[in-house]
Amino acid sequence: MEHLIQHFRKDEQPFIEQVVSWQHEVEDRYAPKLTDFLDPRQRFIVTSIIGQYDTLKTANAGLFDNAERQRMLIYPTYYEPVEEDFQLTVFTIHYPVKFVQLRHPDVLGALLSLGLNRGKFGDIRVNEHLVQFVVANEVAEYVRLHLTGIGKVKVHVESIKETETLLQNEEEWLEESHTVSSMRLDVIISTVLKTSRQKAQALITGKKVRVNWTERDAVAFELQEGDILSVRGSGRIKIIMTEGRTKKDKIRLQIGRLTQKS
């Protein structure tokens, strides 16, 4: 376990301890454990830790296709997970689309302002006429009763059956190859966005960069495979993998860039 932990970052320690306690819980009770919604980095940590044990397995679900946020089930190998185990509800938001257009941040803000923990709801999908989002069953009724307005807009939410059409993700990751001198945050941003190191550093110190959903303002922050960066105004970058070094000792890097389909 020790050798595993050193691959993770110091500030991920509390989450790692949480995962280890889930693992003990499943082993002691010999029964599955359902987590809250986790982002891809957190799921990577869970699978890395649980993957060490032959007696345990993991599964995940977020209802939407390629859901970014998903709940995980950690379970003993004898157990066969079923969809109901994930305890998920999908809601559609009805609102006067003729007069107003709800955006992702509006919906996210409204859910958080209900006092909901971010771990209790999953992805929010938005198009011109429709908003759908996934919540944990244990808060579904609370959300249904209390989410009556978003900003100044009156809304009505109702749960839908999974058999009804769920919104598809209109996002497309494009893969690119780069060579970089190091895995520093400022180096990667300046290379991928084709901008100067100074500009990249200004974005970072100006708190416009998140790595795995956490704001990072240290220019020399070291990136790893699997990290997802979001740079305000420039979309997202996923570090897919490092493919060894060039003769000049530069790192070959495979990344994904996220573009929104219009």
C-alpha positions, 0 to 999 in steps of 0.5 A: 500500500505504501508504494501505491500511495507515493504515486498520489499527491499529498493533498489526495491523502484524505481521500485515499484514507477514505477509500481505505476505510471503505475497503475495510468496511466491505471486507468486514461487513462482506457487503457492497459499499456505494460511494457518492458521485466521484470525478474521474480522478477520484475513480482512478484512485479508487480502482488503483487501491481496490485493484490491489485486492483479489477479494474486491471489485468495483463498478461504476454508473452515472446513467448518462453516456460517458458520464463524467461524475459517477457513483462507484460500488465496491463489492466482494467478488461473489456479488453481482451488481445490478443497476438498482445498486447505484441508486440514481434518479434522473430529473428533467427541468421544465422551464419557459425555454422561449424566454430564457436559456438555462446554462450549466453553471445556473443549474449547478449553482441552484443545486448547490444553493439547496444545500446539497453536497456536490457528491450527491449529484452527477452530470448536468446535461443542457441543450437549447430546450432541455436540462437533465441531471442525475442525483442520488436517490437519497436526495431525489425527493428533497430536490424535487420539492425544493428546486422551484427556481433557478435564478429568476426563472421558475422551474418544475422538475420531474423524474424520468425513466431511464428508458426515456431519452437521455441527452447525449454528450455534445463534447468531442475529445480530439487527440494530439501529440506534443513534446514537452521539456517537463510535466510542469503545469506552465510548460504543458499549458504553454505548449498545448495552447501555443502561448508563451510561458509568461501567459501560461503562468499568468493564467495559473497565478490568476486562478484560472486553471483547475487540475482535476476540479481543484484550483491550482496556482503553483506554476511548477505543479507536476502533472501526471497521466490521467489528469484533466486540466480546465483553463478558463476560456480555453476548454479542457486538456486531458493528459492521456499518457506519456510515451517515453522520451526523445533523443534530446530527453524531451517527454512525448505526450499524448493529450486530449483537447475538448471541443464543444460541438455546436 
